[in-house]
């Protein structure tokens, strides 16, 4: 495995290559992950759960969406273990391959009409593999960039890995939107498969880019000093239990708000207010473009002001915006819907921008992959994975009223505020 000598700092070109590889690879992996969310919100219920009534079928589709989130902590634990023992780079290549193959195979799946109950079973299995891949990917991508960088610019540089997430969402939504223009019969027959099949092309592209980066110099120095931990996950829990919990709590609001804004709102707007799909999808596209620039901007602000103030500002803003978001969407006016989603995603960027560096700085080098991944991914099933299901259930219990969903989001925000408030400021720490 190629790496720098332990006492050599990375050159500017090496660092730039690592940032680009992290950004591109993350965008590709999240294209795969978000594509499933868009399809779950709009079409998978009809293809894989046709015998349910529309509401139950939607809940079943969101349940398969949630499976990926429950697999993410396992992926974080597995790849965190080997990433702390063998290195960051090899894990990044492996997780990208898993995601690309799983997404491609979803595009080849027979539907319920062809093979009956085996169709949703295989769909859940492949979604689980997606979750494993993305669960291991985030920690490695963030650490490769953070550990190649310097303290004064770490938040900005690591935030470009986070910026790959809205690019993945942008690609997934854009490709799905283009395919959705097909006639309904053609789309349900083969058109929905095209975005999933394209995932393998993107995966090969990302694979080539990631094989060209050098191993983390910080990790290489740590290996020169002593052998790697035998059980890095256990050591992370033993030495940094508070920071694992703080990272998990900090993620709850960020993750829940994001999947309400980008996944659940698609089904809510369409079923509750008959908002046309193109309006909703284009609003998510616009929000993704805004986030592409806002995430690095907030990452840079966290280098200047600190991780905690920027993160707390985003959490408090979204808590205040929870009810106005639904007031705007409930008008069913395209301009109001666009405003709601774009402003919501801008508030989310204030948390997501500093998050990568913030979580990396909470843990020592020998357990950083395991600790950061575990804190980040443990929140995923309870926030992002369950958020669309909880929101759908709350709306069904109140005859279509969205105010309980806003209250639920505010509750998640309170946990995040307390978690970040209790954390130490880390923006001047050396890795």
Helices and strands as residue ranges (DSSP letters): H 12-42, H 44-48, H 54-86, H 88-108, H 112-115, H 117-148, G 151-153, H 154-179, H 184-186, I 187-191, H 192-210, H 217-225, H 232-239, H 241-259, I 260-264, H 265-273, H 277-305, H 307-329, H 334-360, G 365-367, H 368-380, I 381-385, H 386-397, H 403-422
